[in-house]
Amino acid sequence: QVQLVESGGGSVQTGASLRLSCEASEQLNGHYAMGWFRQAPGKGREILAAISWSGLVTHYPDSMEDRFIISIDNAKNAVYLQMNNLKPEDTAVYYCAADASSDSYYYGVAEYEYDYWGQGTQVTVSS
């Protein structure tokens, strides 16, 4: 099974940007759609963005502002989340997840669709 390791979290001030990385232990190309989620203290896990393994299609929930951008680099077996104009309410543990699928246009939109999860990386935004 694929193993996922997130990195790039940290403590920043309001308005800053961060780029989270998620490295997979095996090839994503042709095998896994990917998603980024977060979980704030006392809240459930919410999806932030999803992308097909081909990178041809992406998904962002309607509730998300246009501050986060997901991308995939199959040559590096990695997926990224660029986060801009961070706010204190973005404080959470951020997780990447893999959804096994060979469909180049598929991505999961719900937590239960994802098969494998990373350990998470903390993002703290102070005002």
C-alpha positions in Angstrom: 0.0 0.0 0.0 1.1 3.5 -0.7 2.7 5.6 2.1 2.3 9.3 2.2 4.4 11.9 4.0 3.4 15.5 4.3 5.8 18.4 4.8 5.8 22.2 4.6 3.6 23.1 7.5 4.6 25.6 10.1 3.7 28.8 12.0 3.1 31.9 10.0 1.3 35.2 10.3 -1.9 36.3 8.6 -1.4 37.0 4.9 1.5 34.6 4.5 1.8 31.7 2.0 2.8 28.1 2.5 3.3 25.3 0.1 2.6 21.8 1.5 4.1 18.8 -0.1 3.0 15.2 0.0 5.5 12.5 -1.2 4.2 9.1 -2.1 6.2 5.8 -1.7 5.1 4.6 -5.1 4.0 5.8 -8.4 0.9 8.0 -8.5 0.7 8.0 -12.3 -2.2 5.8 -13.4 -2.9 4.6 -9.9 -4.1 7.3 -7.4 -6.2 10.4 -7.4 -5.1 12.7 -4.6 -6.7 15.0 -2.1 -5.9 17.5 0.6 -7.9 17.7 3.8 -7.6 19.6 7.0 -8.9 19.1 10.5 -9.1 22.0 13.0 -9.4 21.5 16.7 -12.8 20.3 17.7 -14.0 20.0 14.1 -14.4 17.3 11.5 -12.1 16.7 8.6 -12.9 18.8 5.5 -11.7 18.4 1.9 -9.8 21.3 0.5 -8.9 20.2 -3.0 -8.6 17.0 -5.1 -6.9 16.2 -8.3 -6.9 13.2 -10.7 -3.6 11.3 -11.1 -3.3 12.8 -14.6 -3.6 16.3 -13.3 -6.2 17.0 -16.0 -9.0 17.7 -13.6 -9.2 19.4 -10.1 -11.9 19.9 -7.6 -12.4 22.6 -5.0 -15.4 22.7 -2.7 -17.8 25.6 -3.2 -17.0 26.7 0.3 -13.3 27.2 -0.4 -12.1 30.6 -1.5 -9.6 30.8 -4.4 -6.6 30.8 -2.1 -5.6 27.2 -2.4 -4.2 25.5 -5.4 -3.5 21.8 -5.8 -1.0 20.3 -8.2 0.6 17.0 -9.0 4.1 16.0 -10.2 4.1 12.4 -11.3 7.8 12.5 -12.0 8.4 13.1 -8.3 5.4 11.0 -7.0 4.2 14.1 -5.2 1.2 16.4 -4.8 1.3 19.9 -3.5 -1.1 22.4 -2.0 -0.2 26.1 -2.5 -1.9 28.2 0.2 -2.0 31.9 -0.1 -3.3 34.8 2.1 -3.5 32.5 5.1 -5.9 33.4 7.9 -6.1 32.3 11.5 -9.1 30.1 10.6 -6.8 28.1 8.4 -5.1 26.8 11.5 -5.4 23.0 11.4 -3.6 19.7 10.7 -3.4 19.2 7.0 -3.5 15.8 5.5 -3.0 14.4 2.0 -4.8 11.3 0.9 -4.7 8.8 -2.0 -7.8 7.3 -3.7 -6.9 4.2 -5.8 -8.2 4.7 -9.3 -6.9 4.2 -12.9 -9.3 6.8 -14.3 -7.4 9.8 -15.5 -10.4 12.0 -14.9 -11.4 10.8 -11.5 -11.0 12.4 -8.1 -12.7 11.7 -4.8 -14.7 14.4 -3.1 -15.4 12.8 0.2 -13.3 11.5 3.0 -14.6 8.0 2.8 -13.5 7.6 -0.8 -9.8 7.9 0.1 -7.9 4.7 0.9 -4.6 6.0 2.3 -3.6 8.9 4.5 -0.5 10.7 5.6 0.3 11.5 9.2 -0.6 15.2 8.8 1.4 18.4 9.1 0.4 21.3 11.4 -0.3 24.8 10.0 -0.7 27.6 12.5 -1.7 31.1 11.4 -1.5 33.9 13.9 -3.0 37.3 13.7 
